């Protein structure tokens, strides 16, 4: 430019650079692709002020941008994540959901009442189902889900998520958890920080604990021999919450562990036992 030396031009370019950087739209949403599968769990980050919805359901976004969602065992091949950026620009992201193959698991030797309950027991099961539905509907502002997960126990895996179950020769709903074959009395740990929303005895699950980790993410620990927490109690990641047992519908002592996003059961194995 006429009348301006090279040093003046360079200085002005440096001063202008921050403004240019601020003017560029930041990437509003990021998350790993590994959770984009049937049974998958996704934890992501968004720029402050970003609004999200998955298939029309609004997602809670924490003040520091953490969010979570998941896909059921039989989810279709795609999903739509609607993103409204902080500047109100709207974009729809089409997510490709990987299809998975499921194992078949046959369990014999169960008491007939545990496979085909009588009317009185059936009414109890329905009441318990409603109770579980209520606690799994909690959408709290907790963010334990965003701090990483640990395994609830160490032991042989005796049952996996998604397997088709044949009980005493009769087809039943798939298995929606991860089973650890551990002896009665094995200490069990909270896989992430959260708050206990349920500690009770159920027909199928036996003694169970449910922990809310925030944003609809919760975990369930079943067939317990003893509780070491109470409803409403805050727990830290890795804190002892119960002892394993053989209560409820079982053929032997073990921990049935499940992970949910609201009412959708997810595959916990890649979350608490990543390869």
N, C-alpha and C positions, 0 to 999 in steps of 0.2 A: 504494500500500500504506500502511496506517495506520502513522504514526510515521516514515515515510521520505519525504524530500523528493525532488524531481525529479532533483537532482544525484546522489543516492545510487543511484537506480534506473538512471540513464544509465550511471554508472560500472560497476555490476554487469553491465549488458548488454554493455559493451565487453569486460570481463574474460571473459565467457562465450562471446564470439564465436569465439575460436580453438578452443575445445573443440567447438563446433558444426561448425566447418569440418573438424576432424579426424574427426568422426563421419560425415561425408558420404562415401560410396564414390566414389573417383576413377575417371575413365574409364580402364579397364585397358588398352585396346588402341586404337591409332589408326593409320591408313594411308590414303594417297590412293586414290581409286577408279580412277585411270587405268590401273592394272595389271590390273584385273579384266576380262580379255579373253583370247581364245585367243592363246597365245604371250606373255602378259603377265608382267611381273616386278614384284613388290611388295616394298618395304622399309617396315617399320613400327616403331612404338615401343610398348612395354608397360610398365606399372608394375612396379617390382621385385617379384619373387615370383610373377608371373603365369606360368601354364603354358599352352602352346598346342599344338594338333595340327590338321593339315589332312587331312581325309579319313582319319583314323586314324593319320597319321604325325606323331610328335612333332617340334616345331620347337625348335631351339636358340634361347634368348633370352639375350643378353649381359648382363653385370652392369648396364649402363646402359640395358637394355631394348630393344636393337636386335634385329630378326629379319627373315627374308626367306623368300619362297616364290615359286613361279611356276606357270604353266599351259602345257601343251603345245599344239601346233598344232591338234590335233583334240579338245581338251577339251570336255566336255559343257556344258550350259547353266547348271549350278550346281555349287557346292562348299560343303562345310560346314567352318567354322572353329570348333573347340571351344575355349572359353576357360574356364580355371579361375582365378578372381580370387585375389588374395593372401589374401582372407578365406575361400577355398575355395568361394565361390559359383560355380556352373557355369552357363554359357550357351552355346548353339549359335547361331552366326551363319550364316545362309544367304547365300552370296555368289552374285550373278548374274554369269555369265561371258558377255561379249559375243562374238557369233559374227562371224567375219571372212571375207572373200572373198580367194582366193589367185590370184596370177598364174600363167601358164604360161610356162616358159622352154625353148626348144629350143636345144641345143648340138650342132653337127655338126663333123666333122673330127677327132674323138678317135681315137687308136689303138684298134683292136678289143680289144687286151688290157686296156685301161683300162675297157672297157664290159662285156666278158665274159671274166674272167680264167681262166687255166688252173688245174688242180688245185693245183699247187705254189704259185702266187700266191694262190689262194683260202685255202690253209692259213695263209699269211703274214698275209693280211687278217684272218682269224679271231683269230690271236694278237695282232695289233695292236688289234683291237676289245676283247679282254679287258684289255689294258693300259690302254686309255682308260677302260674301265668301272671299273677299279680306282682310277685317280686321280680320276675324277669322283664316286666314292663317299665321298671324304674329307669329314668333318664337323668341321672344325677350329674353334677358338675365335677365329680371326682376324676382324677387323671392317672390313676394307678396303671391303667392299660397302656399308657404311653411311656412307662418307665422300664419296660422289658419284663419278661416272664421267666420263672424258674420251674423245675419239675416239682410236683407235689410229693413224690416218693421215688425211691430207687428200687427197681425190681423187674422181673420178667414181664413183658407185655403179653397179656393173655386174651385181649380183645381189642379190636381197632374200630375206629369210626367208620360208619357207612356200611358195615358188613350186613348182608341179609341173614336174618336169624330164623332158624327152625327150632322151635322149642317143643321137646317131646314129640317130634315129628310134625308139628303144626306150624305153618308159616306165620310169623309175627312181624311187627314193624322193625325197621333196621336198627342197628346198634348206634346210638348217638353219643358215644363217649370213648374213652380210652381206659382199659382195665389194666391195673398193676397187680400182679399175683404176689402179694406180700402177706406175711403171717399176721394173725390177729395181734393187736397191740403195737403195730408199727407206727411211729410218729408220722403225721401228715402235715404238710406245710402249705401255707397260703402262697399261691404262685405269683401273686402281685399284691401291691398295697390296695386296700379297699375297706369296705364296711360289711359286716355280717347282716344279711337281710332275713335269713331263715336258719334256724337250728331246731329240727323237729324229727319226729319218727313217722315214716311213710310205709305203706304196704309193700310196694315194690322196691323202693330205694332203701328201706330200713332207716336207720338214723342217718340224717344228711345235714350238710351245711351248704348254704349258698352265700357267695360273697359278691357284692357289687363293686366293680372296678371303675365305674364311670362310663357315661355316654352309651348306656345300654349293654356294656360288656360285663358278663358275670360268669362265675365258675361254680360248679357243683361237685361236692365230695360225698359219696354215698357208701352204704353198708358199714357204717362206723360202729365201733364197739364203745366209744366214749367221746363226749364233747369236751373241748378245752376252750371254747369261746361261747359267747352268748349273743343273742340278737341285739343289734345296735352297736356292737363293739367294733372299733376301728382296729385293723390289723396291718402289720407291715409285711412286705415281701419276705418270704422265708420264715415267718413266725409259725410256731406250732399251733394248730387249730383243732386237732382231733387225733384219735387212734383208729387204725383200720380194724375191720371186723368182718362178720358174716351175717349181718342183719338184713332182713328183707328177702328178695328173691335171689338166692345164690345157691351154688353147689359147693362153695368153699370160700374161705376168707380171701378178700381182695378189695382194692379200691376201685370204684367206678368213678371216673373223673370226666366232667364235661365242661365245654366252653360254649357260651352262647352270645349272640348279638341280639338283644331283645328275645323274641320267641324263636329265633333261628339257631339251631344247634350247628356248631362249626367243628371242623377237625382240629382237636387240640394238639395232636402229635407234632406237627411242624412248628407249633408255637412254643410249646414247653420243652420239646426235645429236638431242636433244629439239627439238621445233619451237619 
